[in-house]
Amino acid sequence: MLKIFNSQAREKQSFMPLEPGKVRMYVCGLTVYDYFHLGNARTLTVFDMVYRWLQQSGYAVKYVRNITDVDDKIIDRANRNGEPIEALTERMVAAMHEDCDRLGMLRPSAEPRATAHIDGMLSMIDTLVGKGLAYAADNGDVYFAVREFPGYGKLSGKSVDDLRAGERVAVNTSKRDPLDFVLWKAAKPQEPHWVSHYGKGRPGWNIECSAMCKAEHGDTLDIHGGGWDLQFPHHEGEIAQSEGASGQTFVRYWMHAAFLNMDSEKMSKSLGNFFTVREILAKLDPVQGGEVIRYFLLRGHYRSEIN
């Protein structure tokens, strides 16, 4: 029987999907403001391998990998380029597909975009507000009330009482508690926005995945994947939102891929220590280059870092 290391349980567990013979899998995809780098490629390639393995094992797999197409980084890059946000994101999605194809990845069953699920996000926010798990602040934002959700921290192993304000986000006086995170951001001048009864705004990052998971898979997933760094706060936030809204178990098996490092430090655009896949492919054989990168990324266990 197939066994999977469940990040939440911190142990290998026999894989038993919710519906026999079928797998509901969701993986956090890319924020499309630039070409993706080799560290991103490691996560995408790992879950392409998982997707293929499950199919080869006889499962009918619905593999959903989202696209974040509205975000601070996207807005900033489009403004610096002097182009509409939609033009930037369309160009980057096309480039992502080209690079993924060259790495031999199968296309996911679905690639939902955040901007197509605003109504679902607002509906989930309304449910959370109605249950007392979220609140509208005086600055126009809507926040999730972390201390009102008893299970917060069960994935990452972090205690709410041990988390200190300012470690992950700047202290915001509009919040009831420094640990609360944003579900809906009030619109700033010249930013893209959507109209809601909370006012003009756009979604927070965490709520995007919760809403797209629900739209594509329902309340419960078999497998949710992503990079190791997403466990906290992103995946922790997803659990709180999804389980808070539905009252159901959100994910049965969590899988997280380890980092690809540069000189023992996580490869990251924010750190500037990265190479894009496109840059590396340009230096390799045009026929075999993608296979070379794929082999490099999969030669170690997916939970082991590659330097």
N, C-alpha and C positions, 0 to 999 in steps of 0.2 A: 504494500500500500504506500502511496505517495505521502511523504511527510514534509511539512513546511515549518521553518523556524518562525514562530509567531512573535513579533517584536513586543507585543503587549504582554503575552504570557512569559516571554523570555525563555522559551523552550521549543524544541521540535514537537509538533503535534501531527497526528494522522489527519490527512486532508479529507474532509467530508463536506462537500458543498451543500448548500441549503436545499437545492433541488437535484436529485441524483442525475448524473450525466451532464449537467449544465453548470457553467461557471460564470459568475458575475464579477468582472475584474475592472477596477478603476485605477488609473495611474495619473498622478499630477504631471501635467505637461509643461510646456514652455510659455514664458512671457515673451511675446514676439515683438521685440524692439531692436534686435540685432541678430546676427548669425550665432548659432549656438556653438559652445566650446566643447572641448574634449571631455570635461567633467560632466556636462549635461549629457553628452553622448554615452557615457558609461551607464547612467541610469536608464536612458532610453533603450540601449542595447540589452541590458540585463532583463528588462521586462519584455522585450521582443523575444528573448530566449525563453522566458517563462511562458509567454503566450504560445510559442511553438511547441514547447514541451507538453503543455496541457492538451493542445490539439492532437499531438502525436500519441498522447495517452488515451485518446478516445473521447475527450470532453468536447462538448459544443460550447465554445467560449465567446461571450460578448465582452470584448476588450474596449473600454472607453478611456481615451486619453484627451484631456481637455486642452483648450487653447485660451490663455489669458490675453485678451485683446483690448483691455482698458486697464491702465495702471499708471502710477506716477512716472515710472521710467519711460513708458510709451509716450506719454504726454510731453515729457521733457525732450525726448529725442525728436519727436515730430516737430516741436517748436524750434529746436536748433536746426533741423533740416529745412524748415520753412515749408512743410508739406502737411496735408491733411492726415489725421491719425489713421483713417481708413486706408490711405495709400501706403503708409508705412507698414501697417499690419498685413495687408494683402501681399506686399512684396516679401515680407519676412516669412509668412506662412508658405509661400511658393518656394522660397529658398530652403526652408526647413524640410519640406517634402523632397526636394532634390537631394539634399545631403543625406537624409534618412534612406532614400532609395539607394544611394551609392554605398551605404553601409549595410545593405542587404536586409533592411527592416521591412516587415510586413506592415501594411497600413492597418491601423486599429479599426475595429468594427464601427466606431463612431468617434468623431472629433468635435464635440460641442464647443461653441465659443461663448465666453462669458456674456457678451453683449446681447446674445439671443435668449438669455435666461433671466433677464432683469425681473420679469413678472414673478417667476418662481422664487427668486431671492426675496422680493418684497413680501410674498405670501408667507414664506418661512419666517421672516422677521416679524410679521404680524402675529404669527402663532407664538413666537417666543415672547413678545411683548404681552400678549394675552395671558400667558402662563406665569408672568412675573419674572421671566429669565432675561429680559432685555428691557431697556427703557430709552425714551427719547430725551436727550439732554438739551439744555438751553441754548447751545451753540448750533443746533440743527442736526447734529450727529445722532445716531442711534447706537447704543453700546450693549454688548452682552455682559450680564452681571455674573462674573465668574464665581463668586462665593455662593450664588444661589443654585449652582449645579454641583451636587455632591461628588460626582465622579471625576471632576477636573483634576488632571494629573495622573490618571491611571495608565496612560500609554507611556509617557515620559518618565514616570516615577517621581515627578516633582511634587512637593507638598505646597499647597497654596500659602500656608503660613511662612514657608521658607523663602518664597519668591519675594524679591524686594523691588519696590518701585524704581523705575529708571534703568533696570538692567537690560530690558528689551525695547522699551518705548519711553519717550519723554513723558514726564509727569504732565497730566492734563487736568486742569482744575474743573473742567466740565464733567469729569467722571465721578461717580460715587465712590469708586475704589480704583487705585492706580493700576490694578491688574485687569480691569475690564478692557475689552477690545472692541474695535469699531465694526459694526455691521453695515452701516450706511453713512457715507461721508457727505456732509453738506457741500454743495458746489461752490467752488471758488470762481472768481471772474475769469472768463475766457476758457474755462475747462468744459469738456464734454459732460453732459448731465442728463438725467431722466427725471420726469416729474412724478412725484409721489405725494401721499398725504403727509409725509414727514418733511416735505419741501423738495426743492430741486437738489439732486445729488447723484452719487454713484456708489456702487457697492464696495465694501471692504473685501480684502483678499480671501479671508477664510470662508465667507458665506458663498462665494462663487462655487467652490467645489461641492459644498453640501447641497446646494440647489441642483447642480448638474448631476451629481450622483443620484439624487432622488428622481430626477426626470428620466434618467436612462435606466436605472436599476431598481427603483423603489426604495423602501426604507432600509433594507439590509443588503450589504455586499458580501460576497465570499472573500475576495482578496482586494485590499487597497495597498498600492505601492507608491514608492517615491524615494527620493534621496534620504540618506540618514539624517541630514540636517532639518528635514521637514517635520520630524517627530514633535518638536516643540519650537515655536508655538502653533504652527499651521495645522498639523494633524490633530493636536490636542484640541484646538479650536473647532475643527470639523466634528469631532466626537461630541463635544458639548452642544453645538448647534443642532446636529442631526438627531442625537438621542434626546435632547431637551425638547425638540419639536415633535418627534414621533413617539417617544416612549419605548422605542424598540432598539435592540442591539444594532449598532451601525455597521460594524465590520467584524467578520468572524476570524480573519487571518490578516495581520498586518505584516508587510514585507518592506524592508528598507535596504537599499544598496549603499555600500560604503563609498567613501570619497576616492576620487583620483587626485593625488597630491602633486604639487610641484615643489621639489626640495623640501619634502615633509610638511608642506603647508597646503591646505585645501585649495584646489584650483577654483578661482572665483573672479568674475568680472569686477566686483567691488574692490578686490585686492590688486587687480591688474596683472595677475600672474597666469595668464591663460593663452591658449592657442585655439582659434576656431577650427572646427572640422574642415571647413572650406580651405583654410590656409594649409593645413596638413595634406589634404587631398591633392592640392596643386603641386606638391613636391613629390608625389608618389606616382607610380605607374597608373595611367588612366583606367586600365582594365582591372588590375589586381589591388589597387590602393585601398579601396573600401574594405576588401577582405583582410588586408594587413591590419588596418585599424580595428576591425571587428575582433580579430584574433587577439590583438593586444588587450582590448577591453574585457574579453571573456576568459583570458588565460588564468586568472585568479578567481577564487570563490567570490561570489557577489557580495558577501558580507565582510570581505577582507580588502583593506585599502591597497591601492596600487600607487607606487611612487614613480 
